[in-house]
Amino acid sequence: MANNNIVSPGIYINETDQSFIPDGIIEAGAALVGSTAKGPVRIPTLVSSYPDFVAKFGNSITISGSGTFPSFLTQAAFNYFENGGSTLLISRAVNGTYTSATASVSSSGTASSDVSFVLNTIAQGTDQNNESTASATGLLPSGSENNVRYEITNANTGSGTFTLVIRRGDDDDNNKIILEQFNGLSLDPFDNNYVGKAVGSQYSAIVGTGADAYVSLEGEFPNRSKYVYVSNIKDTPNYADSSGNVRVASSTGSIPVNTTLGSGSTKFGGASGSLASSASFGKNITSGNIEGLVDTDFTTSFHLLNDTQFKYTSIAAPGLNYKDSKTELDILLANSKERGDTIALIDLGGYTSSVSDVTAQATLINNSYAASYYPWLLATDPTTGAGAWCPPSTFIPGVYAYNDRVGEPWFAPAGLNRGSLPTVIRTQRTLTKANRDLLYEDKVNPIISFPGSGVVVFGQKTLQTKASALDRINVRRLLINIKQFLDQQSGNVVFEANTQATRNNFLAIVNPYLESVQQRQGLYAFKVVMDESINTPAVIDRNELVGQIFLQPTKTAEFVILNFNVQPTGASFPS
């Protein structure tokens, strides 16, 4: 490449810094599948905090006539973010057909059926309906904190603008709880504040079935609202002329009208789908009633989350256990091994399962991309304050999050330093030394109580049967982290010239990264080979670029052995 600074003869020395370390891969956090109080159905949805989870999926589940119950996913999300987790992917499993609620926003047209646009709730299910007649203050008797209502203000037919307010469903006109507000909206598709653009008109739909199912994004404009999307907009193209006058007089009939005090027109309705009143929760769940679901209700979520567009480092479906739902969890196990970038957290038995019950199930699994823990745990429900029994997979994503926050992914997520469960009150049963030995020998990680230290994860085995470095979670997570980085960097090499220069560029990125992992106690040693010894002319002619990476993972001190030697007075200590 020409150097424009070269004018007169001389020696020009260039310096190229190849010592930089690129940013690591972006952690997408954990994925959780299960029943929630509300939310989009089965569509993997990102949440970035516990309040964000509550806004999109609700908190405890309320069933009319039965009461309010803590859900496993509420507890899991709360624990995860309390432990420093950054993001979660939530897939809400349901039983039956669920649809969105809608609200037709009346326009100023002369016909009573004239509609300016339709609002659709992102959450699905009958809990989104609030079709009761409003009181004098606008209170909707069927409104709740889990649904929404809307309000139109500042409607102006002269400018063609209006304000849309999204309010919580259980407020009233004297005590408004405003969730979102969109000012200066327009029905003009050429306007930057067009209602479709400002609020969003996109929604996710599931296409196909079984392993072929995938998420399709429908609609034109990305969603800005957390609660609704817009459809059936009565467009008014080029509403005003260059002088600011209404270009077509009849367009004024499309502009929405202001809602009035005490109006019931702000309500949503028409949604279907709800949990049965007989739904069981906590330690009372059964194989046929998992928070109102059956095990097959989870499978579509498993298939959707297997799409590589969704990135996560662990996945759990609290409520399913291997003894009762082997077929469904085998899908999750197969997906994790196929992806190679996540660990499936598998519960092996129900609340009353014994040590021998869970170890018998563990022997049926041979997968280094999976791990299991025992026993069930009691925690305080973040919504009601009541004690809630949950399977261990509810809490382990939070343990991994804390481990990564205070250490590294290749550190063991166990022990007093990184394996504590501060939100857990106690374990379902105490474990003797013999119990712990039996569990660990059969690949199940015990959770135990330490006096003065609380409840702690005290094991870090994967569900791999054969003894090797990969039968430990810290090593498996190390390999996942390195493979993700290398996969990311290798994409820059595809379709480049298969020359030594390309290989050197790759090595200049990979070697510094592995050195950083070694410095951060992830590796004892490593070596990367990508030269002509393995990239022979025959290999190059097949359009292949081959590299070999040799790793010696750091091992953890799981068994600390202290030998006491009692000696007589005057004896000499060995040097």
N, C-alpha and C positions, 0 to 999 in steps of 0.2 A: 504494500500500500504506500502511495506517495506521501512524503512528509513535506508539507508546505513551508516548514521552518528551515529547510535545507536550501541555502542560497550560495554561500561560499564554501570552498573546499575545506574539509576538516573531518575529524572523527566524531561521530554522533552516537552516544550511548543511550539506549532506551531502557526504561525500567518497567516491568510488567508485574503487578502484584497478583499472584495466584494463591495467596495464603488465606483469602477470605473464606469464611464458612457461611454458606447460604442459610437462610431461615429454614428451620425444620418444618416438617409437615404440620398442617393445621389439625389439631385434635378436634373432632366433632363431638367428643363426650360419649355418653352411653345411649343406648336405645332401650326403651321400655315398652312392653305390650301388655294391655289389660283393660279393665273396666274403669271408666271415669264418669264424673257427674255430668259432663257435657262435652262438646267439642266436635270437630270434624271426625267422621267415621273412617277408620282404618288408614287414612292418609297420613304418612309420616310427617309430623309437624315439629318444627324446631322451637324450643323454648329456651330463653336465656337467663331466667331467674325463677324463683318460686312464685313471686307475684305474677310473672308472665304466665307460668303454668296455671295458676288459679284463674287468670283472665281468660285463658283459652280452653281450659279443661275443667274448671271448677275445683271445689275442694271435696268435702265429704259428700257421699251420695245420699240424697233424700228420696225416700219412696213414700208416696202418699198413703197414709193409713198405717204405715209400718215403722217409720222413724228415720233417723239420720245415722249413717254408718260410715266409718272410716274405710277408705279404699287402699289397697296395696300400692297403687301408683301414686296416690297423694303422699303417702308415707315415704315412698322411694324418692320422689322428686324433692320433698322437703329435706330429707337426709342428704341427698346428693349435693344440693346447693349449700346446705349448712357446712358441708365438708370441703367447700371450695371448688366444686364443680362449675364448669363454665356454661356448657350447653347440653341439652338433652333432646333426643328425638323421641317423640311420643306417638304411638299408634294405638288408637282407641278401638278395642275389640268390642263387637256388639253381637246380640242375638236377634236376627230378624232384619227387616228393612227400615232404615232411618232416612228421613228427608229433611231438607231445610224448611224453616218457616219463612213466609214472605209478607211484605207489606206494600200495598199499592199506594203510591204517593199521589194524592189528588191534584189535578191541575186546575187552572182557572177557566178551563173551557166551559161551554154552556151545558154540555151533557153531563149528567151525574156519573157516568161511567168513564169520563175523561181521566186519563192517568198520565202523569208526567214521567215517571219511571218506577221501577219496582226494586225494592230492597230485599235481599236474600240473606239470611243468617249463615255465617260460615259454620257455626255449630249446628248439629243436626239432632233431631229427636223432639218429642212432644213437649219437653221442658222449655223449648223455645217459643211455644205458643203462650200468648197472654190475651186471649180474645174476650175476656170478661168485659162487661160494661163498666166504663170509668165512673168514679164518684165525682162529686162536685169539684173536688180539688185535683182531679185527674188521676187518682190512685187506681191502678189496675189490680183487682183482687187476685188475679192469677199471675201477676208480675212477680218476679223473684230476682235475687242477685245473680242467677245464672242465665237470665234472658235479658233482652234489650227492648227499648222502644225508641221511636224517633221523634224529632220535632223540626218543623220548618219555620224559620224566622227571616225577617228582612227581605221577603220576596218583593221584587220590584220589576214590573212588566216593562218599565221604561228602559232599564239597563239590561233586563233579562237575567238578573243575578238573584241569588238567594243563599241562605245559610242552612246547612244540615247539621243537626245536633243528634248524636247517639247517646241516649240516656240509659241508666240501669233500669231494669224492668220493674223494680219494686219502689221507685221513687214517686213523688207526686209534684204537682206544679209549684207548690210552696216550698218544697225541699228537693230541688233537683240534684241528681247525682250524674254529672256529665262525664261520660267516658271519652268521647271524642267530639270534636267540632270542626267543621269544614266551612270556611267563610268564602263569600264571593263566588259561589259556584255558578256554572253556566250550562246550558243545554247545547251550546254552539260547539260542534266537534272541532272547529278551528281555533277555539279559545284555549289558552294554556290552563285555564281553571275549569275545563270541561268536567262535568261530574264523573264521567267514566274514568278520566285520568286521575282526578284528585282523590276519589274514593277507591277506585279499582273495580274492574269488571271480570277479573279472572277467578276461576274456581277449579279445583282438582277433581278429576273423575277417574274411576278405576276401570281400565279396559282389560278384557280377557279374564280368564279364570285359572286357578291353580298356579303352577309354576310359570305360566305364561302371562300372569297378571302384571300390569304396570300402571303407573300413575301418568295420566295425560292432563296437561294444563290447557283448559279451555278459556275462551274469552280473550279480549284484546289488550287490556291494560293491567299491569301488576297491581296487586292489592296494597292500598295504603291503610285501610282500616283493618283492625284486628277482629272486628265483629261482623261486618256485612260486606257484600259486594253488590254492584248495581247491574241491572239488566233491563231490557225493554225500554230503553231511553227514547223519548219522543224528541228527536233532534231538531234543532232550529239553526241550520247552517247560515253563517253570516247574518246573525240576528240584527246587528246594527250596521248602518251605512257609515261612510267616512265622516259624516257630520254627527254621528252618535244617535241618529234617529232610527226607529224600528223600520227595517227595510220592508218586511211583509207583515201587514197588520194582523193577519190571522195567527202569526207565530206567538202572539201574547197569550193565546189560549193554552199553550203548552207549559207555560211557567207554573211551578207549583204554588199553591196558596199557603199562607201562614196557618199553622195549626192554632186552635183556640184553647183557652183555659178550660180545663175539665174535659177536653176532647178525648174520645175513645178512638179517634182515627189514627192514633200513634201506635197502635198495637200490631203485633205480628201473629200470624196463624197459618194453619194448613200443614204443619209438620207432622210426621208420623214416626213411631218407634219409641219404645220405652222399656225399662227393666221391669220384669215381673215383680209383683208384690211379695212373692215367695223367695226372692233372692237371698242367698246366705253369704255371710261375711266372716272375716277373721278365721278363727280356729274351727268354725262351724261349716266351712265350705266342704263340698263333696266333689267327686269326679263328675257328677252331673249337674252341679250347681256351684260354679266358681264366680262368686259375686254376680249371679244372675246369668252366667254364660256356661256353655259347654265347651269341652276342649277343642272341638273342630272350629269354634268361632275365632280361634287364634291363627289359623293356618294362612288366611289371606294376608294378614299383617306380616307373617314370617316371609312369605313369598315376595311381597312388595319391598320389604327391607333388605332383601338379597340383591336388589338393584345396586350396582356399584356407585350410583350417583349419591347414595346415602352412606356417609362415612361415620363410623363409630368404633370405639375401642372395646366395648363390652355390650352384651345384650342380655336382657332378662325378661321373663314372663312370669312374674310372681303369681302364684295360684296354681299353675300347672306343676305336676310332679311326675317323675319318670315312671313310677310304679303304676299310676293311673292313666297317664297320657303319653306312653312311649311313642306311639305313631307320630304324634304332633311334635314332640320334642326331638325326635330323630330328624325331622325336617330342619329344625334349628341347628342341630349338631352338624348335619351335612352341609348346610349353608356356611357355617363358620369355617369348616375345613376347606370348602371350595373357595371362599373369599380370601382366607389366609391373613385377614387384617383385624380380627376381633376374637374375643373370648366369650363363649356362651356360658352363662351362669345357670346351672341346672339344679333345681331342687329335686331330691330323690324320693321324698315321701311327704306325707301329710303331717299334721300337728302331732298325732299320737305315734308316729313311726319310731321304732326302736333302733338302736345302733345296728343290730343284725339286719333289720329291714333295709336300711339305707346302704349298708355295705354290700348286700346282695344285689341291689340295683347298680351300684358302682361297677361291679365286675362285668356288667353287660355293656359297658361303654369303654371304648379305647380311642381317645381323641385328645390330642395335646392342645387343641383350641377350645377346650371346655374345662370347667372347674365346678366343684360342688362343695357345699358347706352344711354344717349341722350343729345345733338343732334350730328350731323356730325361736323367734325373739319377741319380747314384749317391749313396746315403745309407746310414748304418749302421742296420741293423734294431734297434729298441729291445729286442727280446726275445733274439735270439741273438748280437748284436754283429757279425754277418756283413754284408758289403756287399750292398746290394739295389738293383737297377736298377728305376726307376719312371718312368712317364710324367709329364710336367710338371704335369698337372692334379692329381696327388697332393699337390703342395706349394703351389699357388696359393691355396687357401682360407686357409692359414696366413699367406701374404703379406698378403692382404686384412685378416685379423684383426689383424696387427701394425700395418698402416697405420692402422686405426681406433683402435687402442689408443694410439698415440703421436701421431696426427694427427686427421683427420676423414675421413668416407667420401668426401668430394669432393676429397681430396688424391690425387695420383697414386700408386698402389701400385707404385712402380718406383724405380730409382736406389739410390744408396748409403745414403740416409737411411731409406728405408722399403721397399726392394725386395730386401734381402739374404735369403739362404737359409742360415742358420747350421747347419742340420742336414744340408746337402748337402755331399758330399765333392768332387765334380767333375761336369762335364757330359760327355755321351756323346761330344761332339766340340767342338773350338774353332771359333769363328766369326770369319772375317776381316771387315774393314770392308765388303767387297763382299757377303759373305753377309748381314750385318746389314742392309745397304741393300735387298737383294732381299727379305728377309723382311718388313721394315717397310713397304716399298712395297706388298706384297701382304697386309697386315693381320695378320701373324704377329709376335708379340712375342718378340724374342730373349732368351735367357738366357746370360750370359757370365761368364767368370771374370776378376776383377781381382786382380792381384798384391798380396798383403797385405790384401785386402778380402774375398776369397772369391767365392762364386757369387752373382750379382745378376741380378734381372729388369731388363732394360733396354729396356722398351717398354710402352706402355699404350694400344694401339689396340683398339677393338672390331672385330667382323667385319662392320661396316657398310661397304658398297662406296662409296657416295657421300660425298664430302668434306663434312663439316659438323661442328658442335660435338659431335654425338653419335657421331662416330667415335673419341672418346676415352673411356676407361673412367672417368676421374674425373668427367666431365660426365654420363655415363649413371648413375653411382652417385649423383651429386648429384640428378638428376631422380627417381630411385627413392626416395631419402630424402624429398624434398619431397612427392612424390605420396602416399607412405605416410602422412605426417603430415596432409596435406590430406584424404585419404580417411577417416582416423580422426576428424578434426574435423567433416567434412561429415555424418557420421552423426548428429550432434547437431542438425542443421538439418532433416533429413527429417521431414515431417509437422508442422513448425512453421508458424506463420502467415507467409505470404509478404508481409512488411512491411519497412519500412525498419529497424525495430528489430531484426529477425532478421538482416538484412544487416549492420548495425552490429556486432552481437554476433559474427558470423563474422569480420568484418574486424578486430575487436579482438583476436582470437586469432591470425589468420594473419599480419598485418603485423608484430607483435613477433617472431614466429618467423622470418620471412624476414629481418628486421633482424639477428637473432642469427646467421643463416647468413652474411649479408653481413659482419658483424663478424669472423666466423671464416674469412674469405677464400674463401667459397664462391660469392659473387656480386659482380659489379661494380655492378649496379643491378637494381631490380625495381619493379614496379607492379602493384597489384591493383585491378581495377575490378569493382564489383558495385552498380550504381546503376540509376536509372530509364532511363538511356540504352540499356541492353541488356535490362533487365527491363521491357519495355513492357506495356501492358494485355493485348495478345494473348499474350505469353509467360506472364504471370500466369494468364490464363484457361486455359492448357494445363497448369496446375499445375507450372510449371517455375520454377526459380530459377537464373539464369545468372550466372556469374562469369568474368572473364578475367584471367589471370595472365601478366604479361610478365617474362621473366627474361633477364639477361645473365650467363651463367656465366663464372666465372674460368677463364682458360686457363693452361696450364702452360708453363714454359720448357724445351722439349725440345731446342731447337737453340740452343746458346750460341755466338754468332759474335763472335770477337775479331779485330779488324783491327789489324795491326802496321804502323806507319808509321816507316820509318827516315829520319832527317833529318840533314843535315850539321851539323857543329859550329857553334854560334852561331845556328842557326835558331830562330825564335820558335814556341812551341807555340800552337795555336789556343785561344782562350778558351772 
